[in-house]
Amino acid sequence: MLSLSLTTTTTIVAIILIFSLHHTTSLPPYAPLSTCQLTSFNCGTITNLSYPFTGGDRPSFCGPPQFHLNCQDGVVPVLNISSVSYRVLSINSVAQTLTLARLDLWNETCTKVYVNSTFDDPIFGYGLGNQNLTLFYECKPTSAFTEKPKNLFHCESNGALNESYALVGSLPSDPILGIVECVQHISVPILKEQADRLVENRSLLREILMKGFNVNYWNPYESVCLECVSSDGHCGFDSDKNQPICICEDQLCSTPGKRNNVGVAIGATVGGVAALVVILGCVYFMIQRRRKIYQKSRSMELFIAPTSSGDTFASTTITSQSLSSYQSSNPVTRSYYFGVQVFTYEELEEATKNFDASRELGEGGFGTVYKGELKDGRTVAVKRHYESNSRRIVQFMNEVQILARLRHKNLVTLFGCTSKHSRELLLVYEFIPNGTVAYHLQGRGSKSTLLPWPIRLNIAVETAEALAYLHANDVIHRDVKTNNILLDDQFCVKVADFGLSRDFPTDVTHVSTAPQGTPGYVDPEYYQCYQLTDKSDVYSFGVVLVELISSLQAVDINRNRSDVNLSNMAIKKIQNQELHELVDPYLGFEKDPAMRRMTTAVAELAFRCLQQERDLRPCMDEVVEILRGIKSDGLGGREETEILDIRTDEAILLKKAHSPVSPNSVVDNWVSGSSVSNSS
């Protein structure tokens, strides 16, 4: 404890010195630090950018250097990653994704920059929907071609045209490579749908390179920035010292929310006493924090693969799963982490037939899900994470620890996981055979007619019950969407994907954290204020309700600009009393009074959930009661319904509905979806 205290004291003193010394960095004296207060800036064709990005009117010291955009000619935003320059086509700050295209290959297929595009650091990583493309340069045939290769193009080198080739997919998969020799080659990702086009038409190579590819990004100084913002400061970065800084107006913040005043601090005895008190307080805080980190690390160390000796370890929850129906005659000693079974990589590799592509069930932000068959007879869904870096490990463990202690009929069951020391991070869930709600509402292989109103209303009720259960157990899901609502063979709900979920202490009003989630579902107040609450889930659930009554996607760039976000579109339609234009025509809104009454009531509830201010939204318990009432009254055949007041100045929705008729019968035969998604 003494060594811990000394170390902590040294750390605190260093921190105080950093923040108390007057600004002595290499920041240019003529550049006012207050410019970092800009909430947004533009760089070429990319608009409304904010921290961590810099460029344009936002100086480079207002964010980490890795996120500095070079606004070439005021038109082209360029980002340098691992010594390669990329043209930035789009930035999604909510999903933390970029679409990039190599600058040297913009409107060009030839290059002199023979460097692969790699994204393997903690800040930038490959996003979804990419396919590998290899370009071969300065090639010559080793034998005569019987016909002209389809993947051939020409580039000039030393005043002469040399043959070059574009190969989609992994190497080697093209017989052309066996009969040519090439001096140079580079690897460049492209969008998967564009790769399919390229295979069919090689002349599109130039166009497809300009479509770019997807990249995920993560700011390692995010938590420091949050602390700065919460103390009324603005985030910045000192490149010379390679550390984040907190700016208050035109000077560095010495302590959260206060201005730097070195002279007063040095000259006043009171300042010294105050500093001592701060140090002692910080020492105590850091000791407590280190104790928690130590305990957590101990928990992580428990998370190891089973040893050859068959020793087991118990989780801190002392929870065991009953697998009696799957037990073989030969008992096998198993290891458990927080009450869930720890599998070896080899077991799950065998269960999924070496992660065969034909067993893919879906693909999400963190990994791909495969169908598997365990030796004990269970059919499972195996989520395979794309990466195994420290951030992914934390998300992986977070999902295990949350799901291990939750049991609800409408939450997906976690059967087990691999060790953090495994070759890959794998999670093993119960297999849910009927796909996602999104698949049935908007999927390519299905029509909205497969989900009649009684099924949709039941989905709403059961999803709300699952979220209410989570909130009652101090958990916020943080990624509620129709892609994360699975349906079993009886079309009962199983809420899935807890990688972004957070514990929410009962004694706080909110948790300060960077906004995460899926575009179209993210609570606008959470996005603007960095304050996560249970009402953030309520907002996302409001979007789900609108999807259920409309069969429309949460985000669709093919709609009118004001209607790209379904939430905005729904609010506008409801306020203008144009609900009939929003509801899926299949549901019979115009013809069936009972249907009109129920969908209008659900739309009103969605309207309340989608309020910009979280205090105006209902809690999930209230949402559950309202939906149960709609289900009971509507499907029970009430003769009349009351006008429901949304209690806003903008709109009052409902007219009285008379002489209701029974809703359409639920069809007996269903077409099951062949996939289950695990989007994040």
Buried (B, 14 or more C-beta within 10 A) or exposed (E): EEEBBEEBBEBBBEEBEBBBBEBEBEBEEEBEBEBBBBEEBBBBBBEEBBBBBBBBEBBBBBBBEBBBBBBBEEEBBBBBBEEBBBBBBEBEBBBBBBBBBBBBBBEEBBBEEEBEBBBEEEBBBBBBBBBBBBBBBBBEEEEEEEEEBBBBBEBEBEEEEBBBBBBBEEEEEBEBBEEBEBEBBBBBBBBBEBBEBBBEEBEBBBEBBBBBBBBBBBBBBBEBBBBBBBBEBBBBBBBEEEEBBBBBBBBBBBBBEEEBBEEEBEEEEEBEEEBEEEBEEBBEEBBEEBEEEEEEEEBBEBBBBBEEEEEEBBBBBEBEBEEEEEEEEEEEEBBBBBBBBBBBBEBBBBBBBEBEEEBBBBBBBBBBBBBBBBEEEBEBBBBBBBBBBEEBBBBBBBBBBBBBBBEBEBBBBBBBBBBBEBEBBBBBBBBBBBBBBBBBBBBEEBEBEBBBBBBBBBBBBBBBBBBBBBBEBEBBBBBBBBBBBBBBEEBBBBBBBBBBBBEBEEEEEBBBBBBBBBBBBBBBBBBEBBBBBBBBBBBBBBBBBBBBBBBBBBBBEEBEEEBBBBBBBBBBBBBEEEBEEBBBEBBBBEEBBBBBBBBBBBBBBBBBBBBEEBEBBBEBBBBBEBBEEBBEBBBEEBEEBEEBEBEEEEBBBBEEBEEBEEBBEEEEEBEBBBBBBBBB
